[in-house]
Amino acid sequence: MNKPDIKLLNKGNSLKILEVIGRANMVMPTHTSSEEATVIVLEGSVIIDFGGSEHLLKTGETLLIPAKQAHSLLVMTKLRALVIMPIESLIEFIN
């Protein structure tokens, strides 16, 4: 499966910032974060599926994903996004 790239951009005393880079049709399979996470789309668009709903995010839009909420991503157009979460937050993929 072709997944977006994720890299750690920065971390402080309590928060870390991840950068997500992807191309159209890339998929990040269903996963959870142990803590809540804020997604900020800097460029492109992505569908985040959680809680029985699809959320289309475009450049400049944000979404707060609750802790332990299973979700997946489908990149619609070339994507660059930031994810801000507590430093101790762990991402766990579900099968």
C-alpha positions in Angstrom: 0.0 0.0 0.0 1.3 3.5 -0.9 1.1 5.5 2.3 1.9 9.2 2.9 5.3 10.0 4.5 5.3 11.2 8.1 8.2 12.9 9.7 8.8 14.6 13.0 9.3 18.3 12.4 9.7 19.6 16.0 9.0 18.8 19.6 8.8 20.9 22.7 8.2 20.1 26.3 4.6 19.0 25.8 3.8 18.9 22.1 5.2 17.5 18.9 4.6 18.5 15.3 4.5 15.9 12.5 4.6 16.7 8.8 2.4 14.5 6.5 3.3 14.5 2.7 1.3 12.6 0.2 0.2 12.3 -3.4 -3.3 11.7 -4.8 -4.8 8.3 -3.9 -2.3 7.5 -1.1 -4.0 5.9 1.9 -3.1 5.9 5.5 -4.9 2.9 6.9 -7.1 2.9 10.0 -5.2 3.9 13.1 -5.6 5.6 16.5 -3.6 8.1 18.5 -3.4 7.7 22.2 -4.0 11.5 22.6 -6.1 14.0 20.6 -4.5 15.4 17.5 -5.0 18.6 15.4 -4.6 18.3 11.7 -3.8 21.4 9.7 -3.8 21.2 5.9 -1.1 23.5 4.4 -1.5 22.4 0.8 -3.9 20.1 -1.1 -6.9 18.1 0.2 -7.5 14.9 2.2 -10.5 12.9 3.3 -10.3 11.8 7.0 -12.8 9.2 7.8 -13.8 8.8 11.5 -16.8 8.5 13.7 -18.9 7.2 10.7 -18.3 10.4 8.7 -16.0 11.6 6.0 -14.4 15.0 6.6 -13.0 16.6 3.4 -10.2 19.0 4.4 -8.7 21.5 2.0 -5.8 24.0 2.2 -6.2 26.1 5.4 -8.7 23.9 7.1 -8.2 22.0 10.4 -9.7 19.1 12.2 -9.5 17.9 15.8 -9.4 14.1 16.1 -10.3 12.8 19.6 -7.9 10.5 21.5 -8.3 6.8 20.7 -10.7 7.6 17.7 -10.1 5.1 14.9 -9.6 7.0 11.6 -8.1 6.7 8.1 -6.9 9.2 5.5 -7.3 9.3 1.7 -5.2 11.9 -0.1 -7.2 13.6 -2.8 -4.6 16.0 -4.2 -0.9 16.6 -3.5 -0.9 17.0 0.3 1.2 18.8 2.9 -0.3 18.8 6.4 0.8 19.3 10.0 -0.4 17.1 12.9 0.1 18.6 16.4 -0.3 16.3 19.3 1.1 15.7 22.8 4.7 14.5 22.8 3.7 11.2 24.5 1.0 10.4 21.9 1.5 7.1 20.2 0.0 6.1 16.8 -1.2 2.5 16.5 -2.3 1.0 13.2 -5.3 -1.4 13.3 -4.6 -4.4 11.1 
